Amino acid sequence: MQVQDPATLELLRSGTLDIVGRIVEASNAPLLCTVTLEGVTAHCVYKPVRGERPLWDFPDGTLAGREFASFLLSAATGWGVVPPTVLRQGPYGVGMVQLWIDTEAATIGVGGVEYVEQVSELVELCVPGEVPAGWKQILRAQDYTGETVVLAHADNPGLRHMAILDLVLNNADRKGGHVLAGLDGGIYGVDHGICLHSENKLRTVLWGWAGEDLGEEAVEVLSKLASQLHGDLGEQLDEHLTIREVEAVVHRIRRVLSRRVMPEPSGVRPAIPWPAF
């Protein structure tokens, strides 16, 4: 099953969902499932709305709706950052269903105690002096033992696309563990439930390009995205976000385009989510 194949969305939308187990280290009761349609089977993540924990700072809509809206914006860029995602009925009611991304370090436990882990390999805590060549260093800190570590990420075009998309999404929780290097060579971002607030809440580990020129490719993509928001894309977002939140997406894009520079942390609020992974 190819991630970007249009048939993948139809599989997620119309296939039969069977629960394999719970992803135990994640919140809001995400479930690992298989989805099967006409003899084709794939793994996916199902997050039922009924399993969501209310968040005081995201009182409107649903987290599943925000995940789906994030996918719509990602798909409109053509960068394919967010894996194929749909909203549909499942065993526990309406929820978000997203294609599972296979990674080198992915482990799926079935039967008994289920355990699922996906490791980024693109964002790491490194010992000082051992940061991979060419990587972007974000900060130095102390781990729980008191040892100095460096938070760093790869300097990769796909990862840069993700950082730009996060500006649009106003992603409040881009942890290192939400960045996946797929076995297919793609770079994917997951867990977009706390995105798209109308107030500035950007928190990310991908600050390595701060202050750099946005680049002509990104300018072209974002300009096209802004125009799409005044048509069908905007109407689709209206189903999952408030009017103010949709307007804020347009405002963020215009602001980035007017400056044509990757922003830097404001210094007013935490710039990196905690924990960072």
C-alpha atoms as one frame of an Amber mdcrd trajectory, in Angstrom:
protein
   0.000   0.000   0.000   1.554   3.263  -1.173   1.117   6.135   1.287   0.213
   8.697  -1.376  -1.924   6.357  -3.512  -5.522   7.719  -3.771  -6.696   4.175
  -3.083  -5.238   4.484   0.417  -7.834   7.088   1.380 -10.628   4.886   0.060
  -9.256   1.959   2.071  -9.268   4.073   5.245 -12.679   5.540   4.471 -14.569
   2.375   3.558 -12.554  -0.593   4.855 -13.490  -2.821   7.789 -11.743  -1.791
  11.004 -10.541  -4.479  13.418  -8.834  -3.479  16.655  -5.397  -5.001  17.277
  -4.527  -3.224  20.521  -4.147   0.069  22.297  -1.182   2.405  21.798  -0.444
   2.538  25.500   2.034   5.430  25.682  -0.306   7.894  23.960  -3.202   9.841
  25.422  -6.833  10.009  24.255  -7.195   6.233  23.799  -5.671   5.727  20.332
  -6.109   2.211  18.988  -4.005   0.254  16.537  -6.232  -1.408  13.946  -6.188
  -3.258  10.690  -8.363  -1.925   7.882  -9.389  -4.243   5.064 -11.130  -3.571
   1.759 -11.448  -5.928  -1.223  -8.567  -8.120  -0.086  -6.210  -5.241   0.750
  -5.181  -4.821   4.398  -3.134  -2.132   6.136  -2.477  -0.981   9.687  -3.956
   2.282  10.886  -4.477   4.372  14.015  -8.060   4.935  15.157  -8.758   7.721
  17.676 -12.430   7.713  18.659 -13.898  11.049  19.726 -15.414   9.399  22.792
 -11.896   8.673  24.102 -10.773  12.315  23.992  -9.907  14.128  27.205 -11.322
  17.672  27.334  -8.671  20.401  27.045  -9.453  23.779  28.600  -7.431  25.661
  25.971  -8.985  23.764  23.018 -12.661  23.851  23.991 -14.145  23.919  20.484
 -14.741  21.006  18.139 -12.888  17.720  18.544  -9.259  16.655  18.480 -10.158
  14.188  15.737 -11.578  17.046  13.689  -8.369  19.035  14.152  -6.316  16.040
  13.025  -8.440  15.734   9.898  -8.244  19.480   9.222  -4.459  19.272   9.560
  -4.404  16.505   6.966  -6.518  18.588   4.579  -4.045  21.473   4.825  -1.077
  19.145   4.443  -2.615  17.504   1.373  -3.262  20.919  -0.170   0.456  21.766
   0.013   1.365  18.638  -1.955   4.146  17.875   0.531   2.441  14.816   2.026
   3.615  15.582   5.562   0.535  14.206   7.343  -0.275  10.561   6.523  -3.630
   9.841   4.829  -6.370  10.591   7.358 -10.170  10.342   7.383 -13.049  10.873
   9.786 -15.422   7.927   9.956 -17.438   5.571  12.094 -15.453   2.894  13.910
 -16.012   0.278  16.614 -16.302   3.035  19.252 -18.077   5.646  17.178 -16.848
   8.504  15.020 -13.120   9.057  15.100  -9.994   9.852  13.168  -8.437   7.001
  11.181  -4.887   7.499   9.916  -2.584   5.214   7.985   0.101   3.645  10.171
   3.594   4.607   9.039   6.125   1.789   9.160   9.496   2.908  10.518  12.793
   1.138  11.131  12.228   1.098  14.871   8.472   0.470  14.923   7.361  -2.331
  17.260   3.826  -3.700  17.291   2.824  -5.890  20.215  -0.238  -8.075  19.772
  -1.833 -10.400  22.270  -1.340  -9.986  26.002  -0.031  -6.497  26.679   0.051
  -4.434  23.519   2.908  -1.976  23.035   3.593   0.272  20.093   6.567   2.535
  19.555   7.690   4.619  16.589  11.108   6.261  16.824  11.955   9.354  14.821
  15.690   9.005  14.044  15.369  12.585  12.755  15.211  14.375  16.105  17.537
  13.280  18.895  19.023  14.116  22.263  22.773  13.868  21.696  25.869  13.946
  23.831  27.739  17.231  23.262  30.308  16.736  20.539  28.407  13.792  19.052
  25.724  15.634  17.120  25.550  14.118  13.597  27.322  16.173  10.949  25.068
  18.742   9.303  22.345  18.547  11.933  20.695  21.635  13.431  21.368  22.167
  17.140  18.402  23.621  18.997  19.429  23.846  22.643  21.534  22.417  25.443
  19.907  21.111  28.590  20.377  18.649  31.431  18.682  15.266  31.478  17.162
  13.720  34.588  20.595  12.489  35.716  22.139  15.944  35.426  24.131  15.132
  32.281  24.330  17.752  29.521  22.511  16.841  26.317  21.912  18.628  23.015
  18.538  18.646  21.287  19.138  18.521  17.529  17.397  17.550  14.321  18.373
  16.629  10.782  18.750  19.288   8.097  16.380  17.635   5.666  14.049  19.127
   3.001  11.134  16.967   4.128  11.641  18.000   7.737  11.797  21.639   6.660
   8.457  21.215   4.892   7.086  19.904   8.178   8.415  22.940  10.057   6.722
  25.269   7.548   3.450  23.338   7.732   3.585  23.633  11.524   3.618  27.411
  11.134   0.382  27.152   9.181  -1.140  24.657  11.619   0.032  26.611  14.676
   1.142  23.238  16.040   1.260  23.364  19.817   2.885  19.959  20.226   5.541
  19.068  17.633   7.499  16.585  19.727  10.443  14.595  18.404   8.372  11.442
  18.684   5.784  12.935  16.329   8.338  12.992  13.491   8.626   9.702  11.606
  11.084   8.482   8.995   9.041   6.046   6.918  10.531   2.906   5.428   9.327
   4.260   2.075  11.755   7.178   2.389   9.070   9.705   3.313   9.102  11.963
   6.360   5.790  12.180   8.178   4.306  14.133  11.062   1.625  12.657  13.307
  -0.496  13.712  16.320  -2.097  16.987  15.247  -4.936  17.095  17.766  -3.816
  20.352  19.363  -3.305  22.433  16.267  -5.131  25.281  14.554  -5.977  27.451
  17.551  -6.647  31.091  16.728  -4.106  32.242  19.345  -0.371  31.750  18.814
   0.554  28.443  20.459   3.449  27.222  18.307   5.630  24.779  20.234   8.053
  22.664  18.251  11.443  20.958  18.305  12.005  22.026  14.680  13.547  25.470
  15.232  16.719  24.745  13.263  15.815  27.018  10.333  14.776  30.011  12.462
  15.825  33.275  10.829  16.539  31.676   7.444  14.945  32.724   4.155  11.629
  30.985   3.512  12.621  30.023  -0.036  10.827  30.385  -3.355   9.290  26.901
  -3.299   7.627  27.529   0.057   6.451  30.976  -1.065   4.776  29.435  -4.110
   3.157  26.624  -2.107   1.878  28.923   0.645   0.554  31.472  -1.856  -1.456
  28.730  -3.560  -2.660  27.448  -0.177  -3.900  30.907   0.799  -5.982  31.129
  -2.367  -7.450  27.652  -1.805  -8.652  28.699   1.635 -11.097  31.076  -0.040
 -12.712  28.149  -1.861 -13.516  24.503  -1.195 -10.660  23.992   1.267 -11.930
  26.770   3.491 -15.435  25.296   3.407 -14.073  21.898   4.424 -12.196  23.423
   7.353 -15.375  25.231   8.452 -16.850  21.836   9.326 -14.175  21.188  11.967
 -12.922  24.583  13.152 -14.448  27.850  14.311 -14.747  30.788  11.922 -12.057
  32.585  13.896  -9.692  29.607  13.648 -10.092  29.354   9.872  -9.473  33.092
   9.527  -6.356  32.680  11.684  -4.957  30.108   9.222  -5.174  32.681   6.438
  -3.640  35.352   8.667  -0.688  33.116   9.606   0.036  32.318   5.966  -0.102
  35.984   4.979   2.207  36.910   7.845   4.798  34.318   6.846   4.592  35.386
   3.200   4.993  39.059   4.073   8.196  38.381   6.008   9.548  35.500   3.878
  11.684  34.403   6.816  11.344  31.380   9.073  10.238  32.818  12.445  12.177
  32.646  15.686  10.782  31.847  19.141   8.899  34.826  20.533  10.373  34.522
  24.023   6.899  35.206  25.423   5.810  31.579  25.849   7.515  28.156  25.869
   8.855  27.435  22.382   9.399  23.688  22.835   6.794  21.167  24.035   7.417
  19.269  27.253   8.413  16.551  27.221  10.271  17.074  23.953   9.675  13.411
  22.947
